[in-house]
Amino acid sequence: MWLAGIDEAGRGPCLGPLVVGAFALPEEDLPLLAEQGINDSKMLSNEKRAECYHWLCEKAEERGWRIQKLFAMPAHIDNWMENRTLNELEVGMFAHIGSELLVSDIPKKGILHLDACDVNEQRFGDNIAARLRSWPWPEWVIQSEHGADAKHLVVGAASIIAKQNREDYIEAQKINSSIDFGSGYPSDPNTQKILPTLVSGKTPHEILRWGWKTTKNAWSEVHSSEIPKRPREEPLLPEKNLFDF
């Protein structure tokens, strides 16, 4: 019996990537997560989250646990949302990463836990199932719930994977550009402080999500023209645009 979880980080910020993380392990190893203090990433300090992430990676190598992550960069998000929704993007990302996590070597039986991004939990799970490769899998079920990252340790682990990878990306961008972007959430003072600078050029800074209301409002305070349309980028997955349903 295997347990798997999928969660995302970065749905709301006006900058940086949306990251989906996935994690799976045999049910008998679940107590190890509890002993380590694995939890919803929002309940952990930055230090504890980083510690848990590195522990998960080390144990995955030792014990054959499975980890996957998938990034949607700001340009991809903007391109996608010209005529589709963020929920649809997350459905595609969850289905892709779930397939990558399990399809190449599907354990005999298991539960795939999803942290539902749709107000309708069942609809979200059904939409994922419709896009998982080779679904239905014999003796596997999908459980889609709100707040699954706080209810199931495997989803908590997935949330840590998603959040830590997003934070590592943002920190790397801060170092490379010598700009403190903050977290990207509208309530973050550092983000509020830097936004006028990030929209001061002929086009918004590439780390921003140009279609976000926060970015558009900041642009309108600096410019008399409408915010430019984002140039088209390569598909989110260059080898196959899996998200063109």
C-alpha positions in Angstrom: 0.0 0.0 0.0 1.4 3.4 -1.1 0.3 6.9 -0.1 0.9 9.9 -2.3 0.2 13.6 -2.0 0.2 16.6 -4.3 0.1 20.3 -3.3 1.0 23.7 -4.7 2.8 26.8 -3.5 2.6 30.3 -5.0 -1.0 30.5 -6.3 -1.6 34.1 -5.0 1.6 36.1 -5.3 2.1 38.7 -8.0 5.6 37.4 -8.8 7.6 34.3 -9.1 6.6 30.8 -10.1 3.6 28.6 -9.2 5.2 25.3 -8.0 3.5 21.9 -7.6 5.1 19.3 -5.4 4.4 15.6 -5.2 5.5 12.9 -2.8 4.9 9.2 -2.3 6.0 6.4 0.1 5.0 3.0 1.3 2.4 3.2 4.1 4.6 1.5 6.6 7.1 4.4 6.3 4.5 7.0 7.3 5.5 7.1 11.0 8.9 8.4 9.9 7.3 11.5 8.6 5.5 12.1 11.9 8.8 11.6 13.9 10.5 14.2 11.7 7.7 16.7 12.3 6.5 16.8 8.7 3.4 19.1 8.5 1.6 21.6 6.4 4.4 24.0 5.2 2.4 27.0 6.4 2.8 25.6 10.0 6.6 25.4 9.9 9.2 28.1 10.4 11.5 28.8 7.4 14.3 26.9 9.2 12.2 23.9 10.0 10.7 23.7 6.5 14.2 23.8 4.9 15.3 21.1 7.3 12.3 18.9 6.5 12.8 19.4 2.8 16.4 18.2 2.9 15.5 15.3 5.1 12.8 14.3 2.7 15.3 14.3 -0.2 17.8 12.3 1.7 15.3 9.7 2.9 13.8 9.5 -0.6 17.3 8.5 -1.9 17.8 6.0 0.9 14.3 4.4 1.0 13.0 4.7 -2.5 10.4 7.4 -1.8 9.3 9.4 -4.7 9.5 13.2 -5.2 8.5 15.4 -8.1 8.2 19.1 -8.7 6.9 21.2 -11.5 7.2 25.0 -12.1 4.9 27.3 -14.0 7.0 30.5 -14.5 5.4 34.0 -14.5 5.4 34.2 -18.4 3.8 30.8 -18.6 1.1 31.8 -16.1 0.4 35.0 -18.0 0.2 33.3 -21.4 -2.1 30.6 -20.0 -4.5 33.0 -18.4 -5.1 35.0 -21.5 -8.0 32.6 -22.2 -8.0 30.0 -19.4 -8.2 29.9 -15.6 -5.7 29.3 -12.9 -7.7 26.3 -11.7 -7.4 24.7 -15.1 -3.6 25.3 -15.0 -3.4 23.6 -11.6 -5.5 20.7 -12.8 -3.0 20.2 -15.7 0.0 20.5 -13.4 -1.4 18.2 -10.7 -2.3 15.6 -13.3 1.1 15.8 -15.0 3.1 15.5 -11.8 0.9 12.7 -10.5 1.6 10.8 -13.7 5.3 11.4 -13.5 5.3 10.4 -9.8 3.6 7.0 -10.3 2.8 5.9 -13.8 6.3 4.5 -14.8 6.1 2.0 -11.9 2.7 2.0 -10.3 2.6 0.4 -6.9 0.0 -2.4 -6.5 -2.4 -0.3 -4.5 -2.6 3.1 -3.0 -4.3 6.5 -2.3 -3.5 9.7 -4.1 -4.3 12.6 -1.8 -4.9 16.0 -3.4 -5.1 19.4 -1.8 -8.1 20.7 -3.8 -7.6 24.0 -5.5 -11.2 24.2 -6.6 -14.1 25.3 -4.3 -15.7 21.9 -5.3 -13.4 19.2 -4.0 -15.0 16.4 -5.9 -14.9 18.3 -9.2 -11.2 19.0 -8.7 -10.5 15.3 -8.1 -12.6 14.2 -11.1 -10.7 16.7 -13.3 -7.4 15.3 -12.2 -8.5 11.7 -12.7 -9.6 12.5 -16.3 -6.1 13.7 -17.1 -3.9 11.2 -15.3 -2.1 8.9 -17.7 -3.5 5.4 -17.7 -6.2 6.1 -15.1 -7.9 4.2 -13.5 -5.0 2.4 -11.9 -6.0 -1.0 -10.3 -6.6 -0.7 -6.6 -5.9 3.0 -6.4 -8.3 5.8 -5.3 -8.1 9.6 -5.4 -9.1 11.7 -2.3 -9.5 15.4 -3.1 -9.9 17.6 0.0 -9.5 21.2 1.1 -6.8 21.6 3.7 -5.3 18.2 2.8 -1.8 19.5 3.6 -2.9 19.7 7.3 -4.8 16.4 7.3 -2.4 14.0 5.6 1.4 13.8 6.1 2.1 12.9 2.5 0.4 16.1 1.4 2.2 18.0 4.1 5.4 16.6 2.6 4.3 17.7 -0.9 3.6 21.2 0.4 7.1 21.4 1.8 8.6 20.3 -1.5 6.5 22.9 -3.4 7.1 25.8 -0.9 10.8 25.2 -0.5 11.5 25.1 -4.2 9.5 28.3 -4.7 11.4 30.0 -1.9 14.8 28.8 -3.2 13.9 30.2 -6.7 12.9 33.6 -5.2 16.1 33.8 -3.1 18.3 32.9 -6.1 16.6 35.7 -8.1 17.1 38.2 -5.2 20.8 37.3 -5.2 21.2 37.4 -9.0 19.5 40.8 -9.4 20.4 42.4 -6.0 16.7 43.2 -5.6 14.7 42.2 -2.6 11.4 41.1 -4.2 9.9 40.0 -0.9 7.4 37.1 -1.0 5.3 38.5 -3.8 2.2 38.6 -1.7 0.4 42.0 -1.8 0.5 42.3 2.0 4.3 41.9 2.1 5.9 45.4 2.9 9.1 44.4 0.9 7.0 43.6 -2.2 4.9 46.8 -1.8 8.1 48.8 -1.6 9.8 47.4 -4.7 6.7 47.2 -7.0 7.1 50.7 -8.3 10.6 50.0 -9.4 9.6 46.6 -10.9 7.1 48.4 -13.2 9.1 51.5 -14.0 10.5 50.3 -17.3 9.0 50.0 -20.7 7.7 46.6 -19.6 7.2 45.1 -16.2 10.1 43.1 -14.7 10.1 39.5 -15.9 9.7 38.1 -12.4 6.2 39.7 -12.2 2.9 38.2 -13.3 1.8 40.9 -15.6 -1.8 39.8 -15.6 -2.2 40.0 -11.8 -4.3 42.8 -10.4 -1.5 43.9 -8.0 0.9 44.3 -10.9 -1.7 46.1 -13.1 -2.5 48.5 -10.3 1.2 49.3 -9.7 1.7 49.8 -13.4 -1.2 52.3 -13.7 0.3 54.4 -10.9 3.5 54.8 -12.9 2.3 54.8 -16.5 -0.5 56.5 -18.4 -0.7 53.5 -20.9 -2.2 50.1 -20.3 0.2 47.3 -19.2 1.7 45.5 -22.2 0.6 42.1 -23.2 3.1 39.4 -22.3 5.0 37.9 -25.3 4.3 34.3 -26.0 6.7 31.8 -24.4 7.6 28.2 -25.1 4.9 25.7 -23.8 5.1 25.0 -20.1 6.4 21.5 -21.1 8.4 22.0 -24.3 8.3 18.4 -25.3 4.5 18.2 -25.2 2.1 20.9 -24.3 0.2 18.7 -21.9 -2.0 21.6 -20.7 -3.7 22.1 -24.0 -6.7 19.9 -23.0 
